[in-house]
Amino acid sequence: MIEYCLANMWQVWAAIAIICLILELSSGDFFIICFSIGAFCAAILAVTGIGLYWQIFIFAVCSLLSVLFVRPVALRYLHKNDPNRKSNADALLGRTGRVTETIKAGDSGYVQIDGDQWRAVTTSDTDIPTGQTVRVTGRESTIITVETL
């Protein structure tokens, strides 16, 4: 078994690259993908027949270079490098949407924002009719508070 793995190290490196890609899906911070890039580079060189120590060296160098150069670029363009990045329902605050079911004063209705339906309430004393454009002013769990524009 060990002889087979040493003779076909490109398969081992490819497996490491795939495992790192799968692990990256669970973290999303673009750190583990750098090791996947290093394993991919080592797999390419393993096909050419380069020695195991060189493969390990190339894996380490490519992984380090990826952490230093690829990760910052990926964070800047994909995460906008904002430590206070809002996500999920918090990102709705300040957004506008369209009422799809009348929001009665003291009761709730529905608002569509980017194709998603949200249960909404209003703090005003008047009903908000269907088709009205509204702005999200607050959130309590999955119910948003809106006001007319």
CORSUL-V966040 format. One record per residue. N is the residue number from 1. RES is the residue in one small letter. NEAR is the number of other ideal C-beta (glycine too) atoms within 8 Angstrom. Layout:
BEGIN
N_RES_NEAR ; N_RES_NEAR
END
This chain:
BEGIN
1_m_4 ; 2_i_5 ; 3_e_6 ; 4_y_7 ; 5_c_10 ; 6_l_8 ; 7_a_6 ; 8_n_8 ; 9_m_13 ; 10_w_10 ; 11_q_8 ; 12_v_10 ; 13_w_15 ; 14_a_11 ; 15_a_8 ; 16_i_11 ; 17_a_13 ; 18_i_9 ; 19_i_8 ; 20_c_13 ; 21_l_10 ; 22_i_8 ; 23_l_9 ; 24_e_13 ; 25_l_7 ; 26_s_6 ; 27_s_8 ; 28_g_6 ; 29_d_6 ; 30_f_12 ; 31_f_9 ; 32_i_10 ; 33_i_14 ; 34_c_13 ; 35_f_11 ; 36_s_14 ; 37_i_13 ; 38_g_16 ; 39_a_15 ; 40_f_11 ; 41_c_11 ; 42_a_15 ; 43_a_13 ; 44_i_9 ; 45_l_11 ; 46_a_13 ; 47_v_7 ; 48_t_6 ; 49_g_4 ; 50_i_8 ; 51_g_5 ; 52_l_7 ; 53_y_6 ; 54_w_9 ; 55_q_14 ; 56_i_9 ; 57_f_8 ; 58_i_13 ; 59_f_13 ; 60_a_9 ; 61_v_9 ; 62_c_12 ; 63_s_13 ; 64_l_9 ; 65_l_9 ; 66_s_14 ; 67_v_10 ; 68_l_7 ; 69_f_8 ; 70_v_12 ; 71_r_13 ; 72_p_8 ; 73_v_8 ; 74_a_11 ; 75_l_11 ; 76_r_9 ; 77_y_6 ; 78_l_7 ; 79_h_9 ; 80_k_7 ; 81_n_6 ; 82_d_6 ; 83_p_4 ; 84_n_4 ; 85_r_7 ; 86_k_7 ; 87_s_5 ; 88_n_5 ; 89_a_7 ; 90_d_8 ; 91_a_8 ; 92_l_11 ; 93_l_10 ; 94_g_5 ; 95_r_10 ; 96_t_8 ; 97_g_13 ; 98_r_9 ; 99_v_19 ; 100_t_9 ; 101_e_7 ; 102_t_9 ; 103_i_17 ; 104_k_8 ; 105_a_9 ; 106_g_3 ; 107_d_7 ; 108_s_9 ; 109_g_14 ; 110_y_12 ; 111_v_16 ; 112_q_12 ; 113_i_11 ; 114_d_6 ; 115_g_4 ; 116_d_6 ; 117_q_7 ; 118_w_13 ; 119_r_10 ; 120_a_15 ; 121_v_12 ; 122_t_12 ; 123_t_6 ; 124_s_8 ; 125_d_3 ; 126_t_5 ; 127_d_7 ; 128_i_13 ; 129_p_7 ; 130_t_7 ; 131_g_5 ; 132_q_9 ; 133_t_9 ; 134_v_17 ; 135_r_11 ; 136_v_16 ; 137_t_8 ; 138_g_7 ; 139_r_11 ; 140_e_5 ; 141_s_4 ; 142_t_6 ; 143_i_11 ; 144_i_14 ; 145_t_13 ; 146_v_16 ; 147_e_10 ; 148_t_10 ; 149_l_6
END
